[in-house]
Amino acid sequence: MLIKNAALIDSSAARIFQVENANGPLYKNKDQKDATMVKSPIAEQLFKKEDLTFDSPHSIPSMSLDLGMREMIYGTIKSTIFR
């Protein structure tokens, strides 16, 4: 498995590979079931500089704009295996 090349990782995989969120707690509230993180360079391309604190999650299109699917990003990956 080439996890080193992962651009984003969900909370389930983060638990398995012991990946932490570089922006504090991954879960923002007690009802949250899952979360996704991206590599810092990707976050810097997707979001404004002031939004990189991830005080609140950011929604981005996923798969295809036409499908209307979105992914919620909760922070950036803090792990040496993903750099």
Contacts in CASP RR format, 6 or more apart in sequence:
PFRMAT RR
TARGET T0000
AUTHOR 0000-0000-0000
METHOD contacts of the structure
MODEL  1
MLIKNAALIDSSAARIFQVENANGPLYKNKDQKDATMVKSPIAEQLFKKE
DLTFDSPHSIPSMSLDLGMREMIYGTIKSTIFR
3 9 0 8 1.000
3 13 0 8 1.000
3 17 0 8 1.000
3 81 0 8 1.000
3 82 0 8 1.000
4 81 0 8 1.000
4 82 0 8 1.000
6 13 0 8 1.000
6 39 0 8 1.000
6 77 0 8 1.000
6 82 0 8 1.000
7 38 0 8 1.000
7 39 0 8 1.000
7 42 0 8 1.000
8 36 0 8 1.000
8 37 0 8 1.000
8 38 0 8 1.000
8 39 0 8 1.000
8 42 0 8 1.000
8 71 0 8 1.000
8 73 0 8 1.000
9 17 0 8 1.000
9 19 0 8 1.000
9 36 0 8 1.000
9 37 0 8 1.000
9 77 0 8 1.000
9 82 0 8 1.000
10 34 0 8 1.000
10 35 0 8 1.000
10 36 0 8 1.000
11 26 0 8 1.000
11 27 0 8 1.000
11 34 0 8 1.000
11 35 0 8 1.000
11 36 0 8 1.000
12 34 0 8 1.000
13 19 0 8 1.000
14 20 0 8 1.000
14 21 0 8 1.000
14 26 0 8 1.000
14 35 0 8 1.000
14 37 0 8 1.000
17 79 0 8 1.000
17 81 0 8 1.000
18 79 0 8 1.000
19 37 0 8 1.000
19 77 0 8 1.000
19 78 0 8 1.000
19 79 0 8 1.000
19 81 0 8 1.000
19 82 0 8 1.000
20 26 0 8 1.000
20 78 0 8 1.000
20 79 0 8 1.000
21 35 0 8 1.000
21 37 0 8 1.000
21 54 0 8 1.000
21 74 0 8 1.000
21 75 0 8 1.000
21 76 0 8 1.000
21 77 0 8 1.000
21 78 0 8 1.000
22 37 0 8 1.000
22 40 0 8 1.000
22 75 0 8 1.000
22 76 0 8 1.000
22 77 0 8 1.000
22 78 0 8 1.000
23 52 0 8 1.000
23 53 0 8 1.000
23 54 0 8 1.000
23 74 0 8 1.000
23 75 0 8 1.000
23 76 0 8 1.000
26 35 0 8 1.000
26 37 0 8 1.000
26 74 0 8 1.000
26 75 0 8 1.000
27 35 0 8 1.000
27 74 0 8 1.000
28 35 0 8 1.000
28 56 0 8 1.000
28 57 0 8 1.000
28 74 0 8 1.000
35 57 0 8 1.000
35 72 0 8 1.000
35 74 0 8 1.000
35 75 0 8 1.000
36 71 0 8 1.000
36 72 0 8 1.000
36 73 0 8 1.000
36 74 0 8 1.000
37 73 0 8 1.000
37 74 0 8 1.000
37 75 0 8 1.000
37 76 0 8 1.000
37 77 0 8 1.000
38 46 0 8 1.000
38 73 0 8 1.000
38 75 0 8 1.000
38 76 0 8 1.000
38 77 0 8 1.000
39 76 0 8 1.000
39 77 0 8 1.000
39 82 0 8 1.000
39 83 0 8 1.000
40 76 0 8 1.000
40 77 0 8 1.000
43 52 0 8 1.000
43 73 0 8 1.000
43 75 0 8 1.000
43 76 0 8 1.000
44 52 0 8 1.000
46 58 0 8 1.000
46 60 0 8 1.000
46 73 0 8 1.000
47 58 0 8 1.000
47 73 0 8 1.000
51 58 0 8 1.000
52 76 0 8 1.000
54 73 0 8 1.000
54 74 0 8 1.000
54 75 0 8 1.000
54 76 0 8 1.000
57 72 0 8 1.000
57 73 0 8 1.000
57 74 0 8 1.000
57 75 0 8 1.000
58 72 0 8 1.000
58 73 0 8 1.000
59 70 0 8 1.000
59 71 0 8 1.000
59 72 0 8 1.000
59 73 0 8 1.000
60 70 0 8 1.000
60 71 0 8 1.000
60 73 0 8 1.000
61 68 0 8 1.000
61 69 0 8 1.000
61 70 0 8 1.000
61 71 0 8 1.000
62 69 0 8 1.000
62 70 0 8 1.000
62 71 0 8 1.000
63 69 0 8 1.000
END
